[in-house]
Amino acid sequence: MYNHFLSAEKRKEEKDEEEEQQQAKKKKLDTEPAKEEKKDKDGGSKQIDVGKEAAIEAEVQAARQRAIVPLEIRMKQFRDMLAEKEVSAFSTWEKELHKIVFDQRYLLLTSRERKQVFEQYVKERAEEERREKHRRIKEKKESFRQLMEESKLHGKSSFSDFAAKYGKDDRFKGIDKMRDREAMFVDFVAELRKKEKEEKSLLKEKLKSDFLKLLKETSGIERNSKWSEVKKKINSDPRYEAVDSSSRREDWFKDYVKNLDEATSEDDERKEREKQERIEASIKKREEEVKQSLSSSLRERDKEREQHKKDEAVQHFNALLADLVRNSEVTWRDTRKQLRKDHRWELTESLEREEKEKLFETHIEGLYKRNRIMFHSLLDETEISLTSTWKEVKKQIKEDPRYSKFSSSDRKREKEFTDYMHEKFVNAKADFRELLRETKNITFKTKKSVEENESHLDEIEKVLKNDKRFLTLDCVPEERRKILMSHIDELDQKGPPPPPTASAPTHRGLK
């Protein structure tokens, strides 16, 4: 009865599933002791028959289940299995097959359905991991900003002082790179300076507005009034005292009385002139609208229709690229042939060839950047020193899917690793120089102390060993010593810092 139930397609799927199971079992068979291979031919043949019968029986039972259990439930059970087996979001179906092929839930779906669910699952998992990473970075930046807000900074605050004071705070250390911390600090202080400037400007405008209001409320002020006489009437008012400059008060008074007679007439003329201009502009605009209404509306309608059609074509083409182009190293010439075979290609006919190629290049660039970010994340997760070679690191990471996904060319992977290490080395030296600037016991006197007693240099390095930025350069001690001596020489050349009395003179407001 069941043989009648199976269609030709089901039998094909059984064959595919049997092959997948045989591939997964191959690893187990390869590790069996050599003596198993010496069994007689009859015994080996019987074992193969038993295994084949077991696989067929399992598929028969699974087919019955598929006929009874709804597809949504089976897909959910299959996804649960992928989660339980910890299938990697950055791996491939072939590499993850051995984890799941012996699970009973594996046969709940057909071969095609399994791969579809698998692809959707790893796509969603990768997106979840990216969102989680973005969320963590955002939280660290928000915590760092909260630290700056709590630190009572002002427009003249310096990053070195801030780092020295809060360098041990977890929110400070949450931002990994010193240059990122300094960039966020600079932006924050720039906002403070802008805010302080705006507040100062608003205060000045309010003081002027209040002072002019005071003059307006004071009776007897005319064009020929004298400031010396008016001042006596208002000098006890808080709005007078709030202006801290006597010359500024007098200037504002002169501007006020100068415009007394002109204000009313000029205001009326301005209002009348603006009214006439509005009337003329309205008439002219209406005439223009009547003249162009028909032709303009038709052109706009055609333009919107064409734009909508083009936007739809772009969406279809991008969807086509997302589904079929997942390798950043393919060329447009080769990929175009593959894309033409898809029925969605016809939906993109409104796009020019150059537009399609440009969208393809944008898609490839996005794939490359995403793979590059994942490759850098892999390197960040790997124990690497500044003297590590590609040959050493390659052994540690070559099994990770992100290694092969970045590029099929080992030369390109090695070049990217070289660029990564260069940046890592530059950053390490910059961080160490920052540490030296933060170290207060290294002054312009240090060079003389070292020349008199070389052990003084060892004492300095003993203190610096407490900081990670010093230890990072343990693999290149000569380069680290060179940077340290260069810093000491620089301080020696600069000499002692200027005394406090040498600072810029303060500006006093005019009274």
Secondary structure in CASP SS format (residue, H / E / C, confidence):
PFRMAT SS
TARGET T0000
AUTHOR 0000-0000-0000
METHOD secondary structure of the structure
MODEL  1
M C 1.00
Y H 1.00
N H 1.00
H H 1.00
F H 1.00
L C 1.00
S C 1.00
A H 1.00
E H 1.00
K H 1.00
R H 1.00
K H 1.00
E H 1.00
E H 1.00
K H 1.00
D H 1.00
E H 1.00
E H 1.00
E H 1.00
E H 1.00
Q H 1.00
Q H 1.00
Q H 1.00
A H 1.00
K H 1.00
K H 1.00
K H 1.00
K H 1.00
L H 1.00
D H 1.00
T C 1.00
E C 1.00
P C 1.00
A H 1.00
K H 1.00
E H 1.00
E H 1.00
K H 1.00
K C 1.00
D C 1.00
K H 1.00
D H 1.00
G H 1.00
G H 1.00
S H 1.00
K H 1.00
Q H 1.00
I H 1.00
D H 1.00
V H 1.00
G H 1.00
K H 1.00
E H 1.00
A H 1.00
A H 1.00
I H 1.00
E H 1.00
A H 1.00
E H 1.00
V H 1.00
Q H 1.00
A H 1.00
A H 1.00
R H 1.00
Q H 1.00
R H 1.00
A H 1.00
I H 1.00
V C 1.00
P C 1.00
L H 1.00
E H 1.00
I H 1.00
R H 1.00
M H 1.00
K H 1.00
Q H 1.00
F H 1.00
R H 1.00
D H 1.00
M H 1.00
L H 1.00
A H 1.00
E H 1.00
K C 1.00
E C 1.00
V C 1.00
S C 1.00
A C 1.00
F C 1.00
S C 1.00
T C 1.00
W H 1.00
E H 1.00
K H 1.00
E H 1.00
L H 1.00
H H 1.00
K H 1.00
I H 1.00
V C 1.00
F C 1.00
D C 1.00
Q H 1.00
R H 1.00
Y H 1.00
L H 1.00
L H 1.00
L C 1.00
T C 1.00
S H 1.00
R H 1.00
E H 1.00
R H 1.00
K H 1.00
Q H 1.00
V H 1.00
F H 1.00
E H 1.00
Q H 1.00
Y H 1.00
V H 1.00
K H 1.00
E H 1.00
R H 1.00
A H 1.00
E H 1.00
E H 1.00
E H 1.00
R H 1.00
R H 1.00
E H 1.00
K H 1.00
H H 1.00
R H 1.00
R H 1.00
I H 1.00
K H 1.00
E H 1.00
K H 1.00
K H 1.00
E H 1.00
S H 1.00
F H 1.00
R H 1.00
Q H 1.00
L H 1.00
M H 1.00
E H 1.00
E H 1.00
S C 1.00
K C 1.00
L C 1.00
H C 1.00
G C 1.00
K C 1.00
S C 1.00
S C 1.00
F H 1.00
S H 1.00
D H 1.00
F H 1.00
A H 1.00
A H 1.00
K H 1.00
Y H 1.00
G C 1.00
K C 1.00
D C 1.00
D H 1.00
R H 1.00
F H 1.00
K H 1.00
G C 1.00
I C 1.00
D C 1.00
K C 1.00
M H 1.00
R H 1.00
D H 1.00
R H 1.00
E H 1.00
A H 1.00
M H 1.00
F H 1.00
V H 1.00
D H 1.00
F H 1.00
V H 1.00
A H 1.00
E H 1.00
L H 1.00
R H 1.00
K H 1.00
K H 1.00
E H 1.00
K H 1.00
E H 1.00
E H 1.00
K H 1.00
S H 1.00
L H 1.00
L H 1.00
K H 1.00
E H 1.00
K H 1.00
L H 1.00
K H 1.00
S H 1.00
D H 1.00
F H 1.00
L H 1.00
K H 1.00
L H 1.00
L H 1.00
K H 1.00
E H 1.00
T C 1.00
S C 1.00
G C 1.00
I C 1.00
E C 1.00
R C 1.00
N C 1.00
S C 1.00
K C 1.00
W H 1.00
S H 1.00
E H 1.00
V H 1.00
K H 1.00
K H 1.00
K H 1.00
I H 1.00
N C 1.00
S C 1.00
D C 1.00
P H 1.00
R H 1.00
Y H 1.00
E H 1.00
A C 1.00
V C 1.00
D C 1.00
S C 1.00
S H 1.00
S H 1.00
R H 1.00
R H 1.00
E H 1.00
D H 1.00
W H 1.00
F H 1.00
K H 1.00
D H 1.00
Y H 1.00
V H 1.00
K H 1.00
N C 1.00
L H 1.00
D H 1.00
E H 1.00
A H 1.00
T H 1.00
S H 1.00
E H 1.00
D H 1.00
D H 1.00
E H 1.00
R H 1.00
K H 1.00
E H 1.00
R H 1.00
E H 1.00
K H 1.00
Q H 1.00
E H 1.00
R H 1.00
I H 1.00
E H 1.00
A H 1.00
S H 1.00
I H 1.00
K H 1.00
K H 1.00
R H 1.00
E H 1.00
E H 1.00
E H 1.00
V H 1.00
K H 1.00
Q H 1.00
S H 1.00
L H 1.00
S H 1.00
S H 1.00
S H 1.00
L H 1.00
R H 1.00
E H 1.00
R H 1.00
D H 1.00
K H 1.00
E H 1.00
R H 1.00
E H 1.00
Q H 1.00
H H 1.00
K H 1.00
K H 1.00
D H 1.00
E H 1.00
A H 1.00
V H 1.00
Q H 1.00
H H 1.00
F H 1.00
N H 1.00
A H 1.00
L H 1.00
L H 1.00
A H 1.00
D H 1.00
L H 1.00
V C 1.00
R C 1.00
N C 1.00
S C 1.00
E C 1.00
V C 1.00
T C 1.00
W H 1.00
R H 1.00
D H 1.00
T H 1.00
R H 1.00
K H 1.00
Q H 1.00
L H 1.00
R H 1.00
K C 1.00
D C 1.00
H H 1.00
R H 1.00
W H 1.00
E H 1.00
L H 1.00
T H 1.00
E C 1.00
S C 1.00
L C 1.00
E C 1.00
R H 1.00
E H 1.00
E H 1.00
K H 1.00
E H 1.00
K H 1.00
L H 1.00
F H 1.00
E H 1.00
T H 1.00
H H 1.00
I H 1.00
E H 1.00
G H 1.00
L H 1.00
Y H 1.00
K H 1.00
R H 1.00
N H 1.00
R H 1.00
I H 1.00
M H 1.00
F H 1.00
H H 1.00
S H 1.00
L H 1.00
L H 1.00
D H 1.00
E H 1.00
T C 1.00
E C 1.00
I C 1.00
S C 1.00
L C 1.00
T C 1.00
S C 1.00
T C 1.00
W H 1.00
K H 1.00
E H 1.00
V H 1.00
K H 1.00
K H 1.00
Q H 1.00
I H 1.00
K C 1.00
E C 1.00
D C 1.00
P H 1.00
R H 1.00
Y H 1.00
S H 1.00
K H 1.00
F H 1.00
S C 1.00
S C 1.00
S C 1.00
D H 1.00
R H 1.00
K H 1.00
R H 1.00
E H 1.00
K H 1.00
E H 1.00
F H 1.00
T H 1.00
D H 1.00
Y H 1.00
M H 1.00
H H 1.00
E H 1.00
K H 1.00
F H 1.00
V H 1.00
N H 1.00
A H 1.00
K H 1.00
A H 1.00
D H 1.00
F H 1.00
R H 1.00
E H 1.00
L H 1.00
L H 1.00
R H 1.00
E H 1.00
T C 1.00
K C 1.00
N C 1.00
I C 1.00
T C 1.00
F C 1.00
K C 1.00
T H 1.00
K H 1.00
K H 1.00
S H 1.00
V H 1.00
E H 1.00
E H 1.00
N C 1.00
E C 1.00
S H 1.00
H H 1.00
L H 1.00
D H 1.00
E H 1.00
I H 1.00
E H 1.00
K H 1.00
V H 1.00
L H 1.00
K C 1.00
N C 1.00
D C 1.00
K H 1.00
R H 1.00
F H 1.00
L H 1.00
T C 1.00
L C 1.00
D C 1.00
C C 1.00
V C 1.00
P H 1.00
E H 1.00
E H 1.00
R H 1.00
R H 1.00
K H 1.00
I H 1.00
L H 1.00
M H 1.00
S H 1.00
H H 1.00
I H 1.00
D H 1.00
E H 1.00
L H 1.00
D H 1.00
Q H 1.00
K H 1.00
G C 1.00
P C 1.00
P C 1.00
P C 1.00
P C 1.00
P H 1.00
T H 1.00
A H 1.00
S C 1.00
A C 1.00
P C 1.00
T C 1.00
H C 1.00
R C 1.00
G C 1.00
L C 1.00
K C 1.00
END
